[in-house]
Amino acid sequence: MRATDRFYSFEADFRDPFSRDRDRIIHCGSFRRLEYKTQVFLNHEGDYFRTRLTHSLEVSQIARTLGRSLGLNETLCEAIALAHDLGHTPFGHIGGDTLDELLKSDGRVNGFEHNFQSFRVLSKLEKRYKGFDGLNLTYATLEGVLKHSYPYKKPFFPEWIEEHFNLDRHPSMEAMVVDSADEIAYTSHDIDDGIKYGLIDFETLDDEPIIKRVVKMVKEEGIDRKDDIYRHRFVAALIKLLVEDFIKHSFSKVRKYHTKDEPLCSFIPADEPIPATFSKEIRFELKRLKSLLFKKLYRHEKIATKMYSGKECVKALYTAFNSDMDLLPESKKEMIKDENIKRVISDYIASMTDRYAMKIYHELYGYRL
């Protein structure tokens, strides 16, 4: 026997189950396509804007920190975080909202929702094995992607999901950690991107209680708003504030439930409060800040204009594919044998990157949006 055989045995996998989940997610095509899917700002507008890929990586980093600090399974947090946005459409939330409206108006399929789409990507749409669909992930990872923090049920869920995933109960605390890590990541990096490109400024944010806390933290570092690094220190301080509050407020509550290494999936009843969350004060202040961002940043004219273009692109593609099935790739035509054609078209559009969706649109219609 060679000395290396004991390290590379085919009889035993050298990874734990959640590490396998993470690796399978990172190596799948849907994860790579996140690089060219919009987070908030269309990614061809500049090389600084976050995309769904960079967002997922930031969520993963924060989720790992939270999970490790709370004594949870860090690798499960990482796997859920990396997979949580795989179902997002091109052009951000507007693309998903448009598909939802189109499917509901057709009447034969009950809509589109990105959490469930992420679950479908992981369990059905990715093809990596001969005998079955999906990435062959653990129950805990799939449940975390499907539910996020709360009991979660939609009218288009098939019966087997209701039977197996206890939709009347909270998911694992690792999933709750990822949900809050997602909130920390998008709040901080949307402010970063918005200020970088002049869509919002610090003065607009100054009256918010949580921003006053952050400004004080940056000032204590000896950094002035005129300094070139002020924006970077501001974003870092905001993340630090939210992470520390989450850990401090959640630690004792999480220990009440979590007493061993295995994640406690579907364990906490729906009527019990979420143990892993921010303090009441920070929740209130964060809600205020997000409301302000919605009014001043997410509805900014420049963003609204690009999102409208994305919406019209999705509508046009949906109309074209429904009117002529020959426009679909051969692999999608094969799926129609076992799946509602509306869902197949929806899956195809949802899988597209922004640039690919616009490329197909231009080929079909011959002009720019």
C-alpha positions as CSV (number, residue, x, y, z in Angstrom):
1,M,0.0,0.0,0.0
2,R,1.3,3.5,-0.9
3,A,1.7,6.0,1.9
4,T,-1.0,8.2,0.3
5,D,-3.6,5.5,0.0
6,R,-4.9,6.1,3.6
7,F,-5.5,9.8,2.7
8,Y,-7.3,9.2,-0.6
9,S,-9.4,6.1,0.1
10,F,-12.3,5.6,-2.2
11,E,-14.1,3.7,0.7
12,A,-14.5,6.8,2.9
13,D,-15.3,10.4,2.0
14,F,-12.9,12.8,3.7
15,R,-15.7,15.5,4.0
16,D,-18.6,15.8,6.4
17,P,-22.1,16.0,4.9
18,F,-22.4,19.8,5.0
19,S,-19.0,20.2,3.4
20,R,-20.1,18.0,0.6
21,D,-23.2,20.2,0.2
22,R,-21.1,23.4,0.1
23,D,-18.7,21.9,-2.5
24,R,-21.6,20.7,-4.7
25,I,-23.2,24.1,-4.6
26,I,-20.0,26.0,-5.4
27,H,-19.3,23.7,-8.4
28,C,-22.8,23.8,-10.0
29,G,-23.6,26.0,-13.0
30,S,-26.3,27.9,-11.2
31,F,-23.8,29.3,-8.7
32,R,-21.4,30.5,-11.4
33,R,-24.2,32.3,-13.2
34,L,-24.8,34.4,-10.1
35,E,-21.8,36.4,-11.2
36,Y,-23.9,38.1,-13.9
37,K,-27.2,38.4,-12.1
38,T,-28.3,41.7,-10.7
39,Q,-28.4,42.4,-7.0
40,V,-29.8,45.9,-7.1
41,F,-27.8,47.7,-9.7
42,L,-27.5,46.2,-13.2
43,N,-24.0,44.8,-13.2
44,H,-23.0,46.1,-16.6
45,E,-23.2,49.6,-15.3
46,G,-19.9,49.4,-13.5
47,D,-17.3,47.0,-12.1
48,Y,-17.9,47.9,-8.5
49,F,-21.5,47.0,-8.0
50,R,-22.4,43.8,-6.1
51,T,-23.9,41.0,-8.0
52,R,-25.8,38.0,-6.7
53,L,-22.5,36.1,-6.5
54,T,-20.6,38.7,-4.5
55,H,-23.7,39.1,-2.3
56,S,-23.8,35.3,-1.6
57,L,-20.1,35.3,-0.7
58,E,-20.7,38.2,1.7
59,V,-23.7,36.5,3.3
60,S,-21.6,33.3,3.7
61,Q,-18.8,35.2,5.5
62,I,-21.2,36.9,7.9
63,A,-23.2,33.7,8.5
64,R,-20.1,31.7,9.3
65,T,-19.1,34.3,11.8
66,L,-22.5,34.3,13.5
67,G,-22.8,30.5,13.4
68,R,-19.3,30.0,14.9
69,S,-19.9,32.6,17.6
70,L,-23.2,31.0,18.6
71,G,-21.8,27.4,18.6
72,L,-23.9,26.3,15.7
73,N,-22.7,24.3,12.7
74,E,-20.6,26.8,10.7
75,T,-20.4,24.7,7.6
76,L,-24.2,24.3,7.4
77,C,-24.5,28.1,7.7
78,E,-22.0,28.4,4.8
79,A,-23.8,25.9,2.6
80,I,-27.3,27.5,3.1
81,A,-25.8,31.0,2.5
82,L,-24.1,30.1,-0.7
83,A,-27.3,28.5,-2.1
84,H,-29.9,30.9,-0.8
85,D,-30.1,33.0,-4.0
86,L,-29.7,30.4,-6.7
87,G,-33.3,30.8,-7.7
88,H,-33.1,34.5,-8.3
89,T,-34.0,35.7,-11.8
90,P,-32.1,38.1,-14.0
91,F,-32.7,41.8,-13.1
92,G,-33.1,41.3,-9.4
93,H,-36.4,41.1,-7.6
94,I,-38.2,42.8,-10.5
95,G,-37.5,39.8,-12.7
96,G,-39.0,37.4,-10.2
97,D,-42.0,39.7,-9.5
98,T,-42.6,39.9,-13.3
99,L,-42.5,36.1,-13.7
100,D,-44.8,35.7,-10.7
101,E,-47.4,38.1,-12.4
102,L,-47.1,36.4,-15.8
103,L,-47.6,32.9,-14.4
104,K,-50.5,33.9,-12.2
105,S,-52.2,35.7,-15.1
106,D,-51.9,32.6,-17.2
107,G,-53.9,30.7,-14.5
108,R,-52.3,27.3,-15.0
109,V,-49.3,27.7,-12.6
110,N,-49.5,29.4,-9.2
111,G,-46.7,31.9,-9.5
112,F,-43.0,32.3,-8.9
113,E,-41.1,32.7,-5.7
114,H,-37.3,32.8,-5.4
115,N,-36.9,30.8,-2.2
116,F,-38.9,27.9,-3.7
117,Q,-37.0,28.4,-7.0
118,S,-33.7,28.0,-5.2
119,F,-35.0,24.8,-3.7
120,R,-36.0,23.6,-7.2
121,V,-32.5,24.4,-8.5
122,L,-30.9,22.3,-5.7
123,S,-33.4,19.4,-5.8
124,K,-34.4,19.1,-9.4
125,L,-33.1,21.5,-12.0
126,E,-29.3,20.9,-11.6
127,K,-28.3,17.7,-13.2
128,R,-25.2,16.0,-11.8
129,Y,-26.2,12.3,-11.3
130,K,-27.4,9.6,-13.6
131,G,-30.2,8.1,-11.5
132,F,-31.8,11.3,-10.0
133,D,-32.1,15.0,-10.3
134,G,-30.6,17.7,-8.1
135,L,-27.3,18.0,-6.2
136,N,-28.1,15.3,-3.6
137,L,-27.9,17.6,-0.6
138,T,-28.8,17.0,3.0
139,Y,-32.2,17.7,4.4
140,A,-30.9,20.5,6.6
141,T,-29.4,22.4,3.7
142,L,-32.6,22.1,1.6
143,E,-34.8,23.0,4.5
144,G,-32.7,26.1,5.3
145,V,-32.9,27.3,1.7
146,L,-36.7,26.6,1.5
147,K,-37.7,28.2,4.8
148,H,-35.2,30.9,5.8
149,S,-36.4,31.9,9.3
150,Y,-40.1,31.3,9.4
151,P,-42.7,28.5,8.8
152,Y,-43.1,28.8,5.1
153,K,-45.9,27.7,2.9
154,K,-47.0,28.6,-0.7
155,P,-50.0,27.5,-2.7
156,F,-47.8,26.0,-5.4
157,F,-45.8,23.7,-3.1
158,P,-46.4,20.1,-4.0
159,E,-47.8,17.8,-1.3
160,W,-44.5,15.9,-0.8
161,I,-42.9,19.2,0.4
162,E,-45.6,19.7,3.0
163,E,-45.2,16.1,4.2
164,H,-41.4,16.1,4.5
165,F,-40.4,19.7,5.5
166,N,-42.8,20.5,8.4
167,L,-44.0,23.8,7.0
168,D,-45.7,24.7,10.3
169,R,-42.4,24.8,12.2
170,H,-39.3,27.1,12.1
171,P,-36.2,25.8,10.3
172,S,-32.9,25.1,12.0
173,M,-31.1,27.9,13.8
174,E,-28.4,27.8,11.1
175,A,-31.1,28.8,8.6
176,M,-32.2,31.7,10.9
177,V,-28.5,32.8,11.1
178,V,-28.3,32.9,7.3
179,D,-31.5,34.9,7.1
180,S,-30.1,37.6,9.3
181,A,-26.7,37.5,7.7
182,D,-28.5,38.2,4.4
183,E,-30.2,41.2,5.9
184,I,-26.9,42.5,7.3
185,A,-25.1,42.0,4.0
186,Y,-27.7,43.6,1.6
187,T,-28.3,46.6,3.9
188,S,-24.7,47.4,4.3
189,H,-23.6,46.8,0.7
190,D,-26.6,48.5,-0.8
191,I,-25.6,51.7,1.1
192,D,-22.0,51.2,0.0
193,D,-22.9,50.9,-3.7
194,G,-25.5,53.6,-3.5
195,I,-23.1,56.2,-2.0
196,K,-20.3,55.1,-4.3
197,Y,-22.3,56.0,-7.3
198,G,-24.0,59.1,-5.9
199,L,-27.5,57.7,-5.7
200,I,-27.7,58.5,-2.0
201,D,-25.5,60.4,0.4
202,F,-24.6,60.2,4.1
203,E,-26.6,63.3,4.9
204,T,-29.8,61.5,3.8
205,L,-29.1,58.8,6.3
206,D,-27.9,61.0,9.2
207,D,-31.2,61.2,11.1
208,E,-31.6,57.5,11.4
209,P,-30.9,56.2,15.0
210,I,-28.8,53.2,13.8
211,I,-26.8,55.5,11.5
212,K,-26.0,57.8,14.5
213,R,-24.6,54.8,16.3
214,V,-22.4,53.9,13.3
215,V,-21.2,57.5,12.8
216,K,-20.1,57.6,16.4
217,M,-18.2,54.3,16.0
218,V,-16.3,55.7,12.9
219,K,-15.6,59.0,14.7
220,E,-14.0,57.0,17.6
221,E,-11.6,55.6,15.0
222,G,-10.4,59.1,14.3
223,I,-11.8,59.1,10.8
224,D,-13.5,62.2,9.3
225,R,-16.2,62.1,6.6
226,K,-13.8,63.9,4.3
227,D,-11.4,61.0,4.5
228,D,-11.2,58.7,1.4
229,I,-11.7,55.6,3.5
230,Y,-14.7,57.0,5.4
231,R,-17.3,55.0,3.4
232,H,-15.4,51.8,3.9
233,R,-15.1,52.3,7.6
234,F,-18.7,53.3,7.8
235,V,-19.9,50.1,6.1
236,A,-17.5,48.0,8.3
237,A,-18.9,49.7,11.4
238,L,-22.5,49.0,10.4
239,I,-21.7,45.3,9.8
240,K,-19.9,45.2,13.2
241,L,-22.8,46.8,15.0
242,L,-25.3,44.4,13.6
243,V,-23.2,41.3,14.0
244,E,-22.3,42.1,17.6
245,D,-26.0,42.9,18.5
246,F,-27.2,39.6,16.9
247,I,-24.6,37.5,18.8
248,K,-25.2,39.2,22.1
249,H,-29.0,39.0,21.9
250,S,-29.1,35.5,20.5
251,F,-26.5,33.6,22.5
252,S,-28.4,32.5,25.6
253,K,-31.6,31.9,23.6
254,V,-29.8,29.7,21.1
255,R,-28.2,27.6,23.9
256,K,-31.7,26.8,25.2
257,Y,-32.4,24.8,22.1
258,H,-29.0,23.9,20.7
259,T,-27.3,21.3,22.8
260,K,-25.4,19.2,20.3
261,D,-23.6,19.4,17.0
262,E,-26.5,18.3,14.8
263,P,-28.8,21.0,13.5
264,L,-32.3,20.8,15.0
265,C,-34.4,21.0,11.9
266,S,-38.1,21.8,12.1
267,F,-37.8,21.7,15.9
268,I,-39.2,25.0,17.1
269,P,-43.0,25.4,16.8
270,A,-44.4,28.3,14.8
271,D,-45.9,30.1,17.8
272,E,-42.5,30.3,19.6
273,P,-40.4,33.4,19.0
274,I,-37.3,33.1,16.8
275,P,-34.3,32.6,19.2
276,A,-31.6,33.8,16.7
277,T,-32.3,37.4,16.0
278,F,-31.4,41.1,16.7
279,S,-32.4,42.9,19.9
280,K,-35.8,44.6,19.8
281,E,-34.2,48.1,19.6
282,I,-32.0,47.2,16.7
283,R,-34.8,45.5,14.9
284,F,-36.8,48.7,15.1
285,E,-34.0,50.9,14.0
286,L,-33.0,48.5,11.1
287,K,-36.6,48.5,9.9
288,R,-36.6,52.3,9.9
289,L,-33.4,52.4,7.9
290,K,-34.6,49.9,5.3
291,S,-37.8,51.9,4.9
292,L,-35.7,55.0,4.1
293,L,-33.5,53.0,1.7
294,F,-36.6,51.8,-0.1
295,K,-37.8,55.4,-0.7
296,K,-34.5,57.1,-1.4
297,L,-32.4,54.4,-3.0
298,Y,-34.3,51.4,-4.4
299,R,-36.9,53.7,-6.0
300,H,-34.3,56.1,-7.4
301,E,-34.9,57.1,-11.0
302,K,-31.8,55.5,-12.4
303,I,-32.6,52.2,-10.7
304,A,-36.2,52.3,-11.7
305,T,-35.3,53.0,-15.3
306,K,-33.1,49.9,-15.5
307,M,-35.5,47.7,-13.6
308,Y,-38.3,48.7,-16.1
309,S,-36.0,47.6,-18.9
310,G,-35.5,44.3,-17.2
311,K,-39.2,43.8,-16.6
312,E,-40.0,44.4,-20.2
313,C,-37.2,42.0,-21.3
314,V,-38.7,39.2,-19.1
315,K,-42.2,39.9,-20.4
316,A,-41.0,39.7,-24.0
317,L,-39.1,36.5,-23.5
318,Y,-42.0,34.8,-21.7
319,T,-44.3,35.8,-24.6
320,A,-41.9,34.6,-27.3
321,F,-41.3,31.2,-25.7
322,N,-45.0,30.6,-25.2
323,S,-45.8,31.5,-28.7
324,D,-43.1,29.3,-30.3
325,M,-41.7,26.3,-28.4
326,D,-39.0,25.9,-31.1
327,L,-37.3,28.9,-29.5
328,L,-36.5,26.8,-26.4
329,P,-33.3,24.7,-26.1
330,E,-33.7,21.0,-26.8
331,S,-33.1,20.2,-23.1
332,K,-36.1,22.4,-22.1
333,K,-38.3,20.8,-24.8
334,E,-37.5,17.4,-23.2
335,M,-38.6,18.7,-19.8
336,I,-42.1,19.6,-21.2
337,K,-42.9,15.9,-21.4
338,D,-43.0,15.7,-17.5
339,E,-43.6,19.3,-16.5
340,N,-46.1,22.1,-17.2
341,I,-44.8,24.2,-20.1
342,K,-45.3,27.4,-18.2
343,R,-43.1,26.2,-15.4
344,V,-40.4,25.1,-17.8
345,I,-40.4,28.5,-19.5
346,S,-40.3,30.1,-16.1
347,D,-37.3,27.9,-15.0
348,Y,-35.5,28.8,-18.2
349,I,-35.9,32.5,-17.9
350,A,-35.1,32.4,-14.2
351,S,-31.8,30.6,-14.9
352,M,-30.6,33.3,-17.3
353,T,-28.0,35.9,-16.4
354,D,-28.9,39.6,-17.2
355,R,-26.6,39.7,-20.2
356,Y,-27.9,36.4,-21.6
357,A,-31.5,37.4,-21.2
358,M,-30.8,40.7,-23.1
359,K,-28.8,38.9,-25.8
360,I,-31.8,36.5,-26.5
361,Y,-34.2,39.5,-26.4
362,H,-32.1,41.4,-29.0
363,E,-31.9,38.3,-31.2
364,L,-35.7,37.8,-31.1
365,Y,-36.8,41.4,-31.4
366,G,-33.9,43.0,-33.1
367,Y,-33.7,46.2,-31.1
368,R,-32.6,47.4,-27.7
369,L,-34.8,48.1,-24.8
